[in-house]
Amino acid sequence: MRIVLEVHEAAITSVHYLRELGKLLNQLRIELAYDDFGAGQARLIELFEVPPTYLKFDLGLVRGLENASAVHRASVKALVNMVHDLDVVALAEGVETRAQADVCREIGFDMAQG
């Protein structure tokens, strides 16, 4: 059975602690997910230093992508590409319609959550 520990970005206060947690989770074969990326203070250093298995993009970045400007879409796509460069699964939160799912697929998200 796969187990994933989901950590909200606001709970990440120490790279050292997160690194130790990541080592322990790896030993226990538990995957790590960062939740609500982009909701507030996106702390990229933690993402770079301790990449999770999954990065859940906050619905604030995802909702309305089907009607968003080209600049907004390109910015989200750039973030998704950056996450992929870290070998992290990009998950779009708040996907509730076929149009939203289609644009998320087009942008490059690996997974979606309603």
MMTF fields as JSON, N, C-alpha, C and O atoms, coordinates in Angstrom:
{
  "mmtfVersion": "1.0.0",
  "mmtfProducer": "UNKNOWN",
  "numBonds": 455,
  "numAtoms": 456,
  "numGroups": 114,
  "numChains": 1,
  "numModels": 1,
  "chainsPerModel": [1],
  "groupsPerChain": [114],
  "chainIdList": ["A"],
  "bondAtomList": [4, 2, 8, 6, 12, 10, 16, 14, 20, 18, 24, 22, 28, 26, 32, 30, 36, 34, 40, 38, 44, 42, 48, 46, 52, 50, 56, 54, 60, 58, 64, 62, 68, 66, 72, 70, 76, 74, 80, 78, 84, 82, 88, 86, 92, 90, 96, 94, 100, 98, 104, 102, 108, 106, 112, 110, 116, 114, 120, 118, 124, 122, 128, 126, 132, 130, 136, 134, 140, 138, 144, 142, 148, 146, 152, 150, 156, 154, 160, 158, 164, 162, 168, 166, 172, 170, 176, 174, 180, 178, 184, 182, 188, 186, 192, 190, 196, 194, 200, 198, 204, 202, 208, 206, 212, 210, 216, 214, 220, 218, 224, 222, 228, 226, 232, 230, 236, 234, 240, 238, 244, 242, 248, 246, 252, 250, 256, 254, 260, 258, 264, 262, 268, 266, 272, 270, 276, 274, 280, 278, 284, 282, 288, 286, 292, 290, 296, 294, 300, 298, 304, 302, 308, 306, 312, 310, 316, 314, 320, 318, 324, 322, 328, 326, 332, 330, 336, 334, 340, 338, 344, 342, 348, 346, 352, 350, 356, 354, 360, 358, 364, 362, 368, 366, 372, 370, 376, 374, 380, 378, 384, 382, 388, 386, 392, 390, 396, 394, 400, 398, 404, 402, 408, 406, 412, 410, 416, 414, 420, 418, 424, 422, 428, 426, 432, 430, 436, 434, 440, 438, 444, 442, 448, 446, 452, 450],
  "bondOrderList": [1, 1, 1, 1, 1, 1, 1, 1, 1, 1, 1, 1, 1, 1, 1, 1, 1, 1, 1, 1, 1, 1, 1, 1, 1, 1, 1, 1, 1, 1, 1, 1, 1, 1, 1, 1, 1, 1, 1, 1, 1, 1, 1, 1, 1, 1, 1, 1, 1, 1, 1, 1, 1, 1, 1, 1, 1, 1, 1, 1, 1, 1, 1, 1, 1, 1, 1, 1, 1, 1, 1, 1, 1, 1, 1, 1, 1, 1, 1, 1, 1, 1, 1, 1, 1, 1, 1, 1, 1, 1, 1, 1, 1, 1, 1, 1, 1, 1, 1, 1, 1, 1, 1, 1, 1, 1, 1, 1, 1, 1, 1, 1, 1],
  "groupList": [{"groupName": "MET", "atomNameList": ["N", "CA", "C", "O"], "elementList": ["N", "C", "C", "O"], "formalChargeList": [0, 0, 0, 0], "bondAtomList": [1, 0, 2, 1, 3, 2], "bondOrderList": [1, 1, 2], "singleLetterCode": "M", "chemCompType": "L-PEPTIDE LINKING"}, {"groupName": "ARG", "atomNameList": ["N", "CA", "C", "O"], "elementList": ["N", "C", "C", "O"], "formalChargeList": [0, 0, 0, 0], "bondAtomList": [1, 0, 2, 1, 3, 2], "bondOrderList": [1, 1, 2], "singleLetterCode": "R", "chemCompType": "L-PEPTIDE LINKING"}, {"groupName": "ILE", "atomNameList": ["N", "CA", "C", "O"], "elementList": ["N", "C", "C", "O"], "formalChargeList": [0, 0, 0, 0], "bondAtomList": [1, 0, 2, 1, 3, 2], "bondOrderList": [1, 1, 2], "singleLetterCode": "I", "chemCompType": "L-PEPTIDE LINKING"}, {"groupName": "VAL", "atomNameList": ["N", "CA", "C", "O"], "elementList": ["N", "C", "C", "O"], "formalChargeList": [0, 0, 0, 0], "bondAtomList": [1, 0, 2, 1, 3, 2], "bondOrderList": [1, 1, 2], "singleLetterCode": "V", "chemCompType": "L-PEPTIDE LINKING"}, {"groupName": "LEU", "atomNameList": ["N", "CA", "C", "O"], "elementList": ["N", "C", "C", "O"], "formalChargeList": [0, 0, 0, 0], "bondAtomList": [1, 0, 2, 1, 3, 2], "bondOrderList": [1, 1, 2], "singleLetterCode": "L", "chemCompType": "L-PEPTIDE LINKING"}, {"groupName": "GLU", "atomNameList": ["N", "CA", "C", "O"], "elementList": ["N", "C", "C", "O"], "formalChargeList": [0, 0, 0, 0], "bondAtomList": [1, 0, 2, 1, 3, 2], "bondOrderList": [1, 1, 2], "singleLetterCode": "E", "chemCompType": "L-PEPTIDE LINKING"}, {"groupName": "HIS", "atomNameList": ["N", "CA", "C", "O"], "elementList": ["N", "C", "C", "O"], "formalChargeList": [0, 0, 0, 0], "bondAtomList": [1, 0, 2, 1, 3, 2], "bondOrderList": [1, 1, 2], "singleLetterCode": "H", "chemCompType": "L-PEPTIDE LINKING"}, {"groupName": "ALA", "atomNameList": ["N", "CA", "C", "O"], "elementList": ["N", "C", "C", "O"], "formalChargeList": [0, 0, 0, 0], "bondAtomList": [1, 0, 2, 1, 3, 2], "bondOrderList": [1, 1, 2], "singleLetterCode": "A", "chemCompType": "L-PEPTIDE LINKING"}, {"groupName": "THR", "atomNameList": ["N", "CA", "C", "O"], "elementList": ["N", "C", "C", "O"], "formalChargeList": [0, 0, 0, 0], "bondAtomList": [1, 0, 2, 1, 3, 2], "bondOrderList": [1, 1, 2], "singleLetterCode": "T", "chemCompType": "L-PEPTIDE LINKING"}, {"groupName": "SER", "atomNameList": ["N", "CA", "C", "O"], "elementList": ["N", "C", "C", "O"], "formalChargeList": [0, 0, 0, 0], "bondAtomList": [1, 0, 2, 1, 3, 2], "bondOrderList": [1, 1, 2], "singleLetterCode": "S", "chemCompType": "L-PEPTIDE LINKING"}, {"groupName": "TYR", "atomNameList": ["N", "CA", "C", "O"], "elementList": ["N", "C", "C", "O"], "formalChargeList": [0, 0, 0, 0], "bondAtomList": [1, 0, 2, 1, 3, 2], "bondOrderList": [1, 1, 2], "singleLetterCode": "Y", "chemCompType": "L-PEPTIDE LINKING"}, {"groupName": "GLY", "atomNameList": ["N", "CA", "C", "O"], "elementList": ["N", "C", "C", "O"], "formalChargeList": [0, 0, 0, 0], "bondAtomList": [1, 0, 2, 1, 3, 2], "bondOrderList": [1, 1, 2], "singleLetterCode": "G", "chemCompType": "PEPTIDE LINKING"}, {"groupName": "LYS", "atomNameList": ["N", "CA", "C", "O"], "elementList": ["N", "C", "C", "O"], "formalChargeList": [0, 0, 0, 0], "bondAtomList": [1, 0, 2, 1, 3, 2], "bondOrderList": [1, 1, 2], "singleLetterCode": "K", "chemCompType": "L-PEPTIDE LINKING"}, {"groupName": "ASN", "atomNameList": ["N", "CA", "C", "O"], "elementList": ["N", "C", "C", "O"], "formalChargeList": [0, 0, 0, 0], "bondAtomList": [1, 0, 2, 1, 3, 2], "bondOrderList": [1, 1, 2], "singleLetterCode": "N", "chemCompType": "L-PEPTIDE LINKING"}, {"groupName": "GLN", "atomNameList": ["N", "CA", "C", "O"], "elementList": ["N", "C", "C", "O"], "formalChargeList": [0, 0, 0, 0], "bondAtomList": [1, 0, 2, 1, 3, 2], "bondOrderList": [1, 1, 2], "singleLetterCode": "Q", "chemCompType": "L-PEPTIDE LINKING"}, {"groupName": "ASP", "atomNameList": ["N", "CA", "C", "O"], "elementList": ["N", "C", "C", "O"], "formalChargeList": [0, 0, 0, 0], "bondAtomList": [1, 0, 2, 1, 3, 2], "bondOrderList": [1, 1, 2], "singleLetterCode": "D", "chemCompType": "L-PEPTIDE LINKING"}, {"groupName": "PHE", "atomNameList": ["N", "CA", "C", "O"], "elementList": ["N", "C", "C", "O"], "formalChargeList": [0, 0, 0, 0], "bondAtomList": [1, 0, 2, 1, 3, 2], "bondOrderList": [1, 1, 2], "singleLetterCode": "F", "chemCompType": "L-PEPTIDE LINKING"}, {"groupName": "PRO", "atomNameList": ["N", "CA", "C", "O"], "elementList": ["N", "C", "C", "O"], "formalChargeList": [0, 0, 0, 0], "bondAtomList": [1, 0, 2, 1, 3, 2], "bondOrderList": [1, 1, 2], "singleLetterCode": "P", "chemCompType": "L-PEPTIDE LINKING"}, {"groupName": "CYS", "atomNameList": ["N", "CA", "C", "O"], "elementList": ["N", "C", "C", "O"], "formalChargeList": [0, 0, 0, 0], "bondAtomList": [1, 0, 2, 1, 3, 2], "bondOrderList": [1, 1, 2], "singleLetterCode": "C", "chemCompType": "L-PEPTIDE LINKING"}],
  "groupTypeList": [0, 1, 2, 3, 4, 5, 3, 6, 5, 7, 7, 2, 8, 9, 3, 6, 10, 4, 1, 5, 4, 11, 12, 4, 4, 13, 14, 4, 1, 2, 5, 4, 7, 10, 15, 15, 16, 11, 7, 11, 14, 7, 1, 4, 2, 5, 4, 16, 5, 3, 17, 17, 8, 10, 4, 12, 16, 15, 4, 11, 4, 3, 1, 11, 4, 5, 13, 7, 9, 7, 3, 6, 1, 7, 9, 3, 12, 7, 4, 3, 13, 0, 3, 6, 15, 4, 15, 3, 3, 7, 4, 7, 5, 11, 3, 5, 8, 1, 7, 14, 7, 15, 3, 18, 1, 5, 2, 11, 16, 15, 0, 7, 14, 11],
  "groupIdList": [1, 2, 3, 4, 5, 6, 7, 8, 9, 10, 11, 12, 13, 14, 15, 16, 17, 18, 19, 20, 21, 22, 23, 24, 25, 26, 27, 28, 29, 30, 31, 32, 33, 34, 35, 36, 37, 38, 39, 40, 41, 42, 43, 44, 45, 46, 47, 48, 49, 50, 51, 52, 53, 54, 55, 56, 57, 58, 59, 60, 61, 62, 63, 64, 65, 66, 67, 68, 69, 70, 71, 72, 73, 74, 75, 76, 77, 78, 79, 80, 81, 82, 83, 84, 85, 86, 87, 88, 89, 90, 91, 92, 93, 94, 95, 96, 97, 98, 99, 100, 101, 102, 103, 104, 105, 106, 107, 108, 109, 110, 111, 112, 113, 114],
  "secStructList": [7, 7, 3, 3, 3, 3, 3, 3, 4, 4, 4, 7, 7, 7, 2, 2, 2, 2, 2, 2, 2, 2, 2, 2, 2, 2, 2, 6, 6, 3, 3, 3, 3, 3, 3, 3, 3, 6, 1, 1, 7, 7, 7, 2, 2, 2, 2, 2, 2, 1, 7, 7, 1, 3, 3, 3, 3, 7, 2, 2, 2, 2, 6, 6, 4, 4, 4, 7, 7, 2, 2, 2, 2, 2, 2, 2, 2, 2, 2, 2, 2, 2, 2, 2, 2, 6, 6, 7, 3, 3, 3, 3, 3, 7, 7, 7, 1, 2, 2, 2, 2, 2, 2, 2, 2, 2, 2, 6, 7, 1, 3, 3, 3, 7],
  "xCoordList": [0.838, 0.0, 0.895, 1.866, 0.559, 1.3, 0.726, -0.489, 1.623, 1.224, 1.929, 3.122, 1.176, 1.718, 1.417, 0.265, 2.443, 2.266, 2.17, 3.072, 1.068, 0.833, 1.16, 0.625, 2.046, 2.482, 2.06, 2.363, 1.362, 0.954, 2.178, 3.03, 2.27, 3.461, 3.714, 4.868, 2.682, 2.858, 3.504, 4.076, 3.418, 3.993, 5.494, 6.165, 6.018, 7.441, 8.189, 8.125, 8.895, 9.589, 11.098, 11.834, 11.571, 13.001, 13.427, 12.904, 14.366, 14.887, 15.549, 15.417, 16.264, 16.935, 15.912, 16.086, 14.851, 13.808, 13.176, 12.954, 12.891, 12.264, 13.178, 12.716, 14.47, 15.441, 15.449, 15.47, 15.431, 15.412, 14.106, 14.111, 12.998, 11.713, 11.73, 11.261, 12.271, 12.356, 13.157, 12.768, 14.269, 15.091, 14.296, 14.299, 13.618, 12.831, 11.705, 11.486, 10.992, 9.903, 10.426, 9.79, 11.581, 12.182, 12.487, 12.235, 13.027, 13.315, 12.036, 12.04, 10.954, 9.669, 8.869, 7.764, 9.442, 8.784, 7.451, 6.465, 7.464, 6.306, 6.66, 7.717, 5.771, 6.005, 5.596, 4.837, 6.115, 5.868, 5.155, 5.494, 4.162, 3.456, 3.438, 3.197, 3.694, 3.522, 2.176, 1.886, 1.366, 0.01, -0.052, 0.73, -0.996, -1.333, -0.17, -0.019, 0.648, 1.755, 1.203, 0.326, 1.725, 1.283, 0.178, -0.245, -0.304, -1.398, -0.919, -1.665, 0.303, 0.814, 2.282, 2.681, 3.059, 4.503, 5.123, 5.508, 5.219, 5.824, 7.316, 8.054, 7.751, 9.137, 9.903, 9.938, 10.505, 11.17, 12.394, 12.726, 13.071, 14.279, 13.959, 14.725, 12.834, 12.446, 12.14, 12.486, 11.497, 11.191, 12.47, 12.547, 13.478, 14.738, 15.566, 16.183, 15.574, 16.405, 15.809, 16.537, 14.497, 13.817, 12.612, 11.475, 12.861, 11.741, 10.784, 11.217, 9.502, 8.519, 8.269, 8.806, 7.474, 7.019, 5.971, 5.959, 5.088, 3.979, 3.996, 4.306, 3.66, 3.458, 2.056, 1.728, 1.231, -0.167, -0.304, -0.15, -0.594, -0.761, -2.098, -3.133, -2.069, -3.263, -4.327, -4.018, -5.572, -6.668, -6.717, -7.285, -6.14, -6.08, -5.278, -5.568, -4.274, -3.496, -4.189, -3.989, -5.002, -5.577, -6.971, -7.296, -7.79, -9.177, -9.223, -8.57, -9.989, -10.132, -9.082, -9.06, -8.201, -7.173, -7.766, -7.16, -8.952, -9.568, -9.927, -10.078, -10.066, -10.387, -9.271, -9.442, -8.148, -7.055, -6.32, -6.399, -5.615, -4.811, -3.658, -3.295, -3.109, -1.962, -0.783, -0.039, -0.617, 0.479, 0.282, 1.231, -0.95, -1.248, -0.971, -0.302, -1.475, -1.251, 0.234, 0.725, 0.947, 2.384, 3.136, 4.084, 2.719, 3.372, 3.148, 4.083, 1.925, 1.632, 2.379, 2.918, 2.414, 3.147, 4.637, 5.255, 5.212, 6.619, 6.854, 7.863, 5.922, 6.037, 5.937, 6.689, 5.011, 4.864, 6.152, 6.614, 6.722, 7.972, 9.108, 9.921, 9.172, 10.192, 10.048, 11.032, 8.811, 8.536, 8.949, 9.538, 8.641, 9.044, 10.564, 11.098, 11.264, 12.731, 13.283, 14.388, 12.529, 12.914, 12.446, 12.637, 11.833, 11.296, 10.174, 10.076, 9.33, 8.204, 6.91, 6.816, 5.933, 4.621, 3.822, 3.643, 3.345, 2.554, 1.072, 0.535, 0.416, -0.993, -1.776, -1.425, -2.828, -3.685, -4.859, -5.604, -5.03, -6.167, -7.336, -7.138, -8.542, -9.726, -10.237, -10.949, -9.891, -10.349, -11.719, -11.857, -12.729, -14.099, -14.862, -15.965, -14.304, -15.016, -14.113, -12.894, -14.735, -13.988, -13.049, -11.912, -13.514, -12.687, -11.45, -10.354, -11.628, -10.492, -9.508, -8.294, -10.04, -9.183, -8.4, -7.212, -9.066, -8.406, -7.257, -6.177, -7.469, -6.414, -5.27, -4.107, -5.586, -4.532, -3.686, -2.464, -4.317, -3.588, -2.706, -1.55, -3.258, -2.533, -1.305, -0.248, -1.452, -0.356, 0.732, 1.904, 0.341, 1.335, 1.189, 2.063, 0.097, -0.117, -0.197, -0.735, 0.351, 0.328, -0.952, -1.435, -1.492, -2.669, -3.572, -3.14, -4.831, -5.782, -6.63, -6.858, -7.092, -7.937, -9.091, -8.887, -10.308, -11.485, -11.696, -12.649],
  "yCoordList": [-1.163, 0.0, 1.241, 1.319, 2.199, 3.452, 4.412, 4.577, 5.039, 6.038, 7.341, 7.355, 8.432, 9.756, 10.676, 10.804, 11.313, 12.317, 13.674, 14.075, 14.372, 15.674, 16.764, 16.78, 17.673, 18.758, 20.076, 20.335, 20.905, 22.22, 23.124, 23.043, 23.983, 24.821, 25.713, 26.034, 26.116, 26.972, 26.21, 26.822, 24.892, 24.079, 23.884, 23.399, 24.248, 24.057, 25.282, 26.352, 25.115, 26.256, 26.062, 27.023, 24.84, 24.568, 23.57, 22.457, 23.973, 23.063, 21.865, 20.733, 22.12, 21.025, 19.982, 18.783, 20.458, 19.55, 18.8, 17.592, 19.5, 18.878, 17.826, 16.766, 18.122, 17.16, 15.889, 14.782, 16.049, 14.892, 14.104, 12.874, 14.826, 14.171, 13.388, 12.252, 13.999, 13.325, 12.031, 11.027, 12.048, 10.835, 9.741, 8.587, 10.113, 9.15, 8.573, 7.361, 9.441, 8.966, 8.027, 7.026, 8.361, 7.511, 6.119, 5.114, 6.064, 4.775, 3.968, 2.74, 4.668, 4.003, 3.778, 3.237, 4.201, 4.097, 4.848, 4.388, 6.004, 6.894, 8.067, 8.68, 8.372, 9.469, 10.794, 10.823, 11.889, 13.216, 14.072, 14.049, 14.829, 15.782, 17.13, 17.208, 18.191, 19.546, 20.041, 19.97, 20.538, 20.97, 22.485, 23.224, 22.928, 24.343, 25.192, 26.338, 24.646, 25.409, 26.616, 26.484, 27.778, 28.994, 29.72, 30.792, 29.162, 29.799, 31.003, 31.958, 30.952, 32.047, 32.231, 32.586, 31.994, 32.181, 30.906, 30.011, 30.825, 29.655, 29.66, 30.507, 28.729, 28.692, 27.73, 26.523, 28.283, 27.479, 26.749, 25.674, 27.307, 26.654, 25.26, 24.324, 25.112, 23.796, 22.85, 21.669, 23.379, 22.573, 22.082, 20.93, 22.951, 22.575, 21.642, 20.698, 21.913, 21.137, 19.776, 18.793, 19.717, 18.467, 18.303, 18.544, 17.895, 17.754, 16.652, 15.567, 16.935, 15.914, 14.973, 15.176, 13.97, 13.128, 13.883, 13.834, 14.584, 15.316, 16.76, 17.05, 17.665, 19.064, 19.434, 19.415, 19.774, 20.096, 21.608, 22.373, 22.023, 23.44, 23.908, 23.286, 24.991, 25.536, 25.867, 26.283, 25.679, 25.938, 27.389, 27.688, 28.295, 29.687, 29.89, 30.8, 29.053, 29.105, 28.364, 28.685, 27.374, 26.466, 26.893, 26.857, 27.296, 27.644, 28.798, 29.822, 28.628, 29.668, 29.63, 30.512, 28.621, 28.54, 28.457, 28.914, 27.871, 27.726, 29.077, 29.187, 30.107, 31.459, 32.458, 33.659, 31.978, 32.86, 33.457, 32.951, 34.528, 35.178, 34.271, 33.323, 34.581, 33.818, 33.919, 32.955, 35.076, 35.269, 34.38, 33.755, 34.322, 33.472, 32.007, 31.311, 31.544, 30.144, 29.849, 28.815, 30.761, 30.555, 30.501, 29.729, 31.314, 31.327, 30.005, 29.447, 29.508, 28.226, 27.107, 26.207, 27.159, 26.146, 26.158, 25.099, 27.351, 27.46, 26.831, 26.158, 27.05, 26.431, 24.912, 24.196, 24.422, 22.976, 22.399, 21.339, 23.09, 22.618, 22.593, 21.667, 23.607, 23.649, 22.443, 21.803, 22.153, 21.016, 19.707, 18.831, 19.584, 18.383, 18.254, 17.146, 19.387, 19.35, 18.784, 18.241, 18.905, 18.352, 16.906, 16.299, 16.36, 14.997, 14.84, 13.832, 15.883, 15.918, 15.87, 16.474, 15.157, 15.057, 16.322, 16.701, 16.972, 18.204, 17.856, 17.264, 18.234, 17.937, 19.246, 20.134, 19.365, 20.552, 20.331, 19.364, 21.224, 21.144, 21.963, 22.934, 21.562, 22.337, 22.155, 23.018, 21.053, 20.787, 20.127, 19.025, 20.809, 20.32, 20.193, 19.648, 20.681, 20.594, 19.98, 19.907, 19.549, 18.986, 20.04, 19.723, 21.284, 22.355, 22.594, 22.804, 22.563, 22.735, 21.571, 21.773, 20.364, 19.185, 19.265, 18.944, 19.695, 19.789, 20.788, 20.494, 21.963, 22.97, 22.529, 22.821, 21.837, 21.32, 20.286, 20.268, 19.435, 18.441, 19.149, 18.774, 20.171, 20.94, 21.642, 21.699, 22.165, 22.862, 21.886, 22.251, 20.645, 19.644, 19.038, 18.289, 19.345, 18.707, 17.193, 16.692, 16.476, 15.017, 14.45, 13.404, 15.139, 14.668, 15.855, 17.007, 15.558, 16.594, 16.061, 14.859, 17.009, 16.674, 17.665, 18.864, 17.162, 18.032, 18.699, 19.461],
  "zCoordList": [0.0, 0.0, 0.0, 0.753, -0.846, -0.897, 0.137, 0.252, 0.883, 1.871, 1.518, 1.215, 1.561, 1.265, 2.439, 2.854, 2.971, 4.016, 3.326, 2.591, 3.573, 2.954, 3.963, 5.072, 3.569, 4.438, 3.803, 2.638, 4.567, 4.083, 4.058, 4.943, 3.047, 2.898, 4.112, 4.399, 4.821, 6.003, 7.159, 8.062, 7.136, 8.217, 8.037, 8.948, 6.9, 6.62, 7.123, 6.52, 8.227, 8.818, 8.857, 9.078, 8.648, 8.759, 7.686, 7.617, 6.864, 5.837, 6.509, 6.043, 7.611, 8.328, 8.806, 8.589, 9.454, 9.937, 8.773, 8.856, 7.708, 6.548, 5.928, 5.504, 5.875, 5.345, 6.193, 5.656, 7.52, 8.426, 8.269, 8.251, 8.158, 7.948, 6.644, 6.588, 5.598, 4.299, 4.367, 3.769, 5.091, 5.258, 5.963, 5.536, 7.043, 7.806, 6.955, 6.945, 6.242, 5.385, 4.299, 3.968, 3.758, 2.738, 3.295, 2.631, 4.508, 5.156, 5.376, 5.282, 5.667, 5.917, 4.631, 4.659, 3.514, 2.199, 2.161, 1.585, 2.79, 2.773, 1.868, 2.015, 0.936, 0.008, 0.651, 1.619, 0.091, 0.626, -0.407, -1.591, 0.054, -0.806, -0.106, 1.099, -0.861, -0.35, -0.859, -2.054, 0.054, -0.271, -0.435, 0.162, -1.254, -1.429, -1.915, -1.491, -2.796, -3.36, -4.112, -4.966, -3.784, -4.445, -3.711, -4.145, -2.601, -1.859, -1.08, -0.868, -0.665, 0.15, -0.131, -1.24, 0.859, 0.768, 0.2, 0.952, -1.115, -1.762, -1.459, -1.962, -0.649, -0.221, -1.117, -0.878, -2.136, -3.155, -2.627, -3.125, -1.633, -1.125, -0.6, -0.828, 0.102, 0.6, -0.561, -0.522, -1.577, -2.757, -3.416, -3.843, -3.503, -4.14, -3.263, -3.756, -1.96, -1.032, -0.692, -0.555, -0.557, -0.192, -1.12, -0.713, -2.36, -3.293, -2.833, -2.445, -2.879, -2.507, -3.685, -4.774, -3.465, -4.57, -5.366, -6.596, -4.66, -5.275, -4.816, -3.661, -5.727, -5.374, -5.815, -7.001, -4.824, -5.096, -5.272, -4.32, -6.505, -6.807, -6.241, -6.48, -5.5, -4.871, -5.906, -7.023, -5.526, -6.46, -6.9, -7.95, -6.129, -6.539, -7.811, -8.588, -8.034, -9.276, -10.407, -11.579, -10.062, -11.055, -11.493, -12.68, -10.53, -10.848, -11.837, -11.64, -12.889, -13.899, -14.991, -15.85, -14.982, -16.018, -17.425, -18.394, -17.519, -18.841, -19.448, -20.664, -18.614, -19.082, -18.788, -19.0, -18.31, -17.883, -19.076, -20.195, -18.813, -19.849, -20.275, -19.578, -21.409, -21.915, -20.945, -20.767, -20.326, -19.369, -18.143, -17.669, -17.631, -16.465, -16.803, -16.039, -17.93, -18.335, -18.506, -18.051, -19.163, -19.383, -18.058, -17.911, -17.098, -15.784, -15.052, -14.477, -15.07, -14.42, -15.137, -14.493, -16.459, -17.231, -16.868, -16.751, -16.69, -16.301, -14.929, -14.717, -13.999, -12.675, -12.768, -12.108, -13.586, -13.774, -14.376, -13.954, -15.349, -15.957, -14.944, -14.945, -14.075, -13.038, -12.1, -11.729, -11.731, -10.847, -11.532, -10.899, -12.803, -13.542, -13.604, -13.545, -13.725, -13.728, -12.426, -12.405, -11.347, -10.049, -9.889, -8.835, -10.937, -10.929, -9.895, -9.195, -9.831, -8.901, -9.713, -10.782, -9.204, -9.845, -9.552, -8.394, -10.612, -10.472, -10.434, -11.371, -9.333, -9.141, -9.062, -8.286, -9.86, -9.871, -8.933, -9.088, -7.956, -7.038, -7.59, -8.32, -7.235, -7.562, -8.973, -9.487, -9.608, -10.977, -10.895, -10.363, -11.425, -11.269, -12.576, -12.588, -13.677, -14.955, -16.015, -15.858, -17.078, -18.209, -18.808, -19.159, -18.926, -19.484, -18.613, -19.133, -17.292, -16.388, -16.527, -16.556, -16.611, -16.774, -18.075, -18.11, -19.149, -20.452, -20.424, -20.936, -19.836, -19.803, -18.886, -19.166, -17.808, -16.923, -17.643, -17.493, -18.414, -19.208, -20.233, -20.432, -20.881, -21.893, -21.296, -21.925, -20.101, -19.421, -18.979, -18.901, -18.691, -18.323, -16.95, -16.514, -16.248, -14.947, -15.118, -16.105, -14.135, -14.173, -13.586, -14.019, -12.607, -11.9, -11.59, -11.631, -11.28, -10.888, -9.739, -9.604, -8.91, -7.766, -7.758, -7.949, -7.535, -7.525, -6.216, -6.058]
}
